[in-house]
Amino acid sequence: MMPPDPPQPPPGRPGRKLGPIVDSAGSVHRAWLNPMRDAYFASGRTLGDLSIEVPLAKSKLSELLRGAGLYPRWEIVSRLATLLGLPQVPLCRLWRQAALEAHKSRDWVDRSSDQTALTTTHAAPPLDHRAFCEHVEQDYLLYAQAFIPDDHEGAVSDTFDILWLSWNDALGSPDTRRYAWTVLRRTVMSRTPHIDGRPCFSQAAFDTVALTYLADAEARTRQLSETIALFQVMSQLPATQFDVIALRILWRLSTERVSELLGLAPAMVRSSQRHAEHYLKSTLYPPETDEGTTP
């Protein structure tokens, strides 16, 4: 009796693999592209499948999902979103912002949008999504304000829209809080000026909690100078240590609240804070050399 044939791996997705998002795509454009690409990969469909129901050739669909070529009209994006099961309302808001980011006129955006479709399906986010956003909104705004004080509300609003688009993925992740914080951080950092690859947020030094307790002008000036120096060194920290220090030291949130926001165990928050503080102190206040001078 012949042994049974070994199981065969499932056939791969036919056709050329979808490439990454192009470097020229703006931050808000990526904000709606990433959830749409995730939904495409999860659907098991091919570009050929989608091109039968969306009036675009496979090559043009590939361009759309990579952020290449001309910025797509809402009619096409909406049709694709329906096929992939994405909610229309948050997607349209992000699409409109990204269109302006791509230097499309408001008249073009208005003419390209089909607002009537938004009133019929997916008009409100899931209740658990709304409850989560209300629970974290103020602290998310605080974090975003440290980096983009002029548009921190927009960054948090976009974060909540991105979460709405990918809410099922958030719920299915190991920790919804951690998933959401990652979305917030990615959204904020994509709009934060960087110097040598490190976030620059010195402007936030003027709004830190430490300054609010000082009435003396000289003391405030000294505190401001120290805070700016601290921020420059903080930018070198790993992401988790950076976020813990920003929330614990600059904004005086409790360990328990930071744990809740970041989706980390309190012990991990305390450990990250210890490691970060050790690095900051050793960098800002290096030990004296044998000759009694600091290097």
C-alpha positions in Angstrom: 0.0 0.0 0.0 1.5 3.3 -1.1 1.9 5.9 1.7 -0.4 9.0 1.3 1.0 12.0 -0.5 2.4 14.6 1.9 0.0 17.6 2.3 0.6 20.4 -0.2 1.0 24.0 0.9 -1.9 26.2 -0.1 -1.4 27.9 -3.4 0.0 31.4 -3.2 -1.9 34.4 -4.3 -1.6 34.5 -8.1 -0.2 37.5 -9.8 2.6 39.9 -8.8 2.9 40.7 -5.1 1.7 44.1 -4.1 4.6 46.4 -3.4 5.1 48.7 -0.4 3.7 52.2 -0.1 5.8 54.7 -2.0 8.0 57.1 -0.1 6.2 60.1 -1.6 2.8 59.2 0.0 2.0 61.8 2.7 1.3 60.9 6.4 -2.5 61.2 6.1 -2.5 59.3 2.9 -0.7 56.4 4.6 -3.2 56.7 7.5 -6.0 55.3 5.3 -3.9 53.3 2.9 -2.5 51.0 5.7 -5.9 49.8 6.9 -7.1 49.4 3.3 -4.0 47.3 2.4 -4.4 45.2 5.6 -8.1 44.6 4.6 -6.9 43.6 1.1 -4.3 41.1 2.3 -6.8 39.6 4.8 -9.5 39.3 2.2 -7.7 36.7 0.1 -8.7 38.5 -3.1 -6.4 39.3 -5.9 -6.1 42.6 -7.8 -7.7 40.7 -10.7 -10.7 39.9 -8.6 -11.1 43.5 -7.5 -10.7 44.9 -11.0 -13.8 43.0 -12.0 -15.9 45.0 -9.6 -13.9 48.3 -9.4 -13.6 50.2 -12.7 -9.8 50.1 -12.7 -7.2 47.9 -14.4 -5.0 45.8 -12.1 -2.0 48.1 -12.6 -4.0 51.1 -11.5 -5.4 49.2 -8.5 -1.8 48.4 -7.6 -0.9 52.1 -7.9 -3.8 53.0 -5.7 -2.9 50.6 -2.9 0.8 51.7 -3.0 0.0 55.4 -3.0 1.6 55.8 -6.4 0.3 57.8 -9.4 -2.5 60.3 -9.3 -4.4 60.7 -6.1 -7.6 58.6 -6.4 -11.1 59.9 -6.6 -13.4 59.1 -3.7 -15.8 57.1 -6.0 -13.1 54.5 -6.6 -11.8 54.5 -3.0 -15.4 54.1 -1.7 -16.1 51.2 -4.1 -13.0 49.5 -3.0 -13.8 50.1 0.7 -17.2 48.5 0.3 -15.7 45.4 -1.3 -13.1 45.1 1.6 -15.7 45.8 4.3 -14.2 49.1 5.5 -16.4 51.8 7.2 -17.0 54.8 4.9 -17.1 57.7 7.4 -13.6 57.6 8.9 -12.2 56.6 5.5 -13.7 59.6 3.8 -12.5 62.0 6.4 -8.9 60.7 6.1 -9.3 60.7 2.3 -10.3 64.3 2.2 -7.4 65.4 4.4 -4.9 63.4 2.4 -6.3 65.0 -0.8 -5.5 68.5 0.5 -2.1 67.2 1.7 -1.6 66.1 -1.9 -2.3 69.7 -3.0 -5.8 68.9 -4.5 -8.1 71.9 -4.3 -11.1 72.0 -2.0 -13.3 72.2 -5.1 -11.8 69.0 -6.5 -12.3 67.3 -3.2 -15.9 68.4 -3.0 -16.6 67.4 -6.6 -14.9 64.0 -6.1 -16.7 63.1 -2.9 -20.0 61.3 -2.8 -21.3 62.5 0.6 -24.8 60.9 0.1 -23.3 57.4 0.5 -22.0 58.2 4.0 -25.4 58.7 5.5 -26.6 55.2 4.7 -24.0 52.7 6.0 -21.5 52.7 8.9 -22.5 56.1 10.0 -21.4 55.6 13.7 -18.4 53.8 15.2 -19.0 50.7 17.3 -20.0 51.5 20.9 -16.9 49.9 22.4 -14.7 52.0 20.0 -16.5 55.2 21.2 -16.1 54.2 24.8 -12.4 53.5 24.4 -11.8 56.9 22.6 -13.6 58.8 25.4 -11.5 57.0 28.0 -8.1 57.9 26.5 -8.8 61.2 24.6 -7.5 63.7 27.1 -4.2 61.9 27.7 -3.8 61.2 24.0 -4.2 65.0 23.4 -1.6 65.6 26.1 0.9 63.3 24.4 0.3 64.7 20.9 0.6 68.3 22.1 4.2 67.7 23.1 5.2 67.1 19.5 2.6 69.0 17.3 1.1 71.7 19.5 -0.6 73.4 16.5 -2.4 70.2 15.3 -2.5 67.8 18.2 -6.3 67.6 18.0 -6.2 66.7 14.4 -3.6 64.0 15.1 -5.8 62.4 17.8 -8.9 62.7 15.7 -7.1 60.9 12.8 -5.9 58.3 15.3 -9.4 57.5 16.3 -10.5 57.3 12.6 -7.7 54.9 11.9 -8.7 52.8 14.9 -12.3 52.8 13.6 -11.0 51.5 10.2 -9.1 48.7 11.9 -11.2 48.2 15.1 -11.6 44.4 14.5 -7.8 44.1 14.2 -7.4 46.1 17.4 -9.9 43.9 19.3 -8.2 40.8 17.9 -4.7 41.9 19.0 -3.0 40.7 22.2 -3.8 44.1 23.8 -6.2 46.7 22.4 -4.6 49.4 24.4 -1.2 48.6 23.1 -2.5 48.4 19.5 -4.2 51.8 19.9 -1.1 53.5 21.4 1.0 52.2 18.5 -1.5 53.9 16.1 -1.3 57.1 18.1 2.5 57.1 18.2 2.8 56.4 14.5 0.3 59.1 13.6 2.0 61.7 15.9 5.6 60.8 14.8 4.7 61.0 11.1 3.8 64.7 11.7 6.6 65.6 14.1 9.8 67.4 12.8 12.8 65.2 13.0 16.5 66.1 13.2 19.0 63.3 12.4 16.1 60.8 12.6 15.1 61.9 16.2 11.9 63.7 17.1 12.3 67.4 17.8 9.8 68.7 20.3 11.6 71.5 22.1 8.6 73.8 21.8 6.8 71.6 24.3 9.3 72.7 26.9 7.2 75.9 27.3 4.1 74.0 28.3 5.5 71.3 30.7 3.9 70.9 34.1 7.2 71.8 35.9 7.0 75.4 34.6 3.5 75.9 36.0 4.7 75.7 39.5 7.3 78.4 39.1 6.4 82.1 39.5 10.0 83.5 39.6 11.2 84.6 36.2 14.8 83.5 36.8 13.7 80.1 38.1 11.4 79.6 35.0 14.3 80.5 32.7 16.6 78.0 34.4 13.9 75.3 34.4 13.2 76.0 30.7 16.9 75.6 29.8 17.1 72.4 31.7 13.9 71.0 30.1 15.2 71.7 26.6 18.4 69.9 27.4 16.4 67.1 28.8 14.3 66.9 25.6 17.3 66.7 23.4 18.6 63.7 25.4 15.2 62.1 25.7 14.9 61.9 21.9 17.7 59.3 22.0 15.7 56.9 24.1 14.0 53.7 22.8 10.3 54.3 22.0 8.8 52.7 25.1 11.2 54.3 27.5 10.7 57.6 25.8 6.9 57.4 26.1 7.1 56.4 29.8 9.3 59.3 30.6 7.2 61.8 28.7 4.0 60.7 30.5 5.5 60.1 33.9 8.0 62.9 34.3 6.8 65.7 32.0 3.1 65.3 32.4 3.0 63.7 35.9 0.7 60.8 35.1 0.6 58.0 37.6 2.3 54.6 36.9 -1.1 53.0 36.8 -2.4 55.4 34.2 0.7 55.0 32.0 0.3 51.3 32.3 -3.3 51.5 31.2 -2.5 53.9 28.2 0.5 51.9 26.9 -0.9 48.5 27.6 2.1 47.5 29.7 2.3 45.9 33.1 3.0 48.4 35.9 6.3 46.5 36.6 7.3 47.1 33.0 6.5 50.8 33.3 8.6 51.1 36.4 11.5 49.2 34.8 11.4 51.4 31.7 11.4 54.5 33.8 14.4 53.3 35.8 16.4 52.5 32.7 15.5 55.7 31.1 16.3 57.8 34.1 19.7 56.1 34.5 20.5 57.0 30.9 19.3 60.6 31.2 21.3 61.2 34.4 24.5 59.6 33.1 24.2 61.7 29.9 23.1 65.0 31.4 25.3 64.7 34.5 28.3 62.5 33.5 30.6 61.4 36.4 33.8 63.3 37.1 37.1 62.1 35.7 40.1 61.3 37.9 41.3 64.9 37.4 38.0 66.2 38.9 36.6 67.5 35.7 33.6 66.3 33.7 34.3 65.0 30.2 
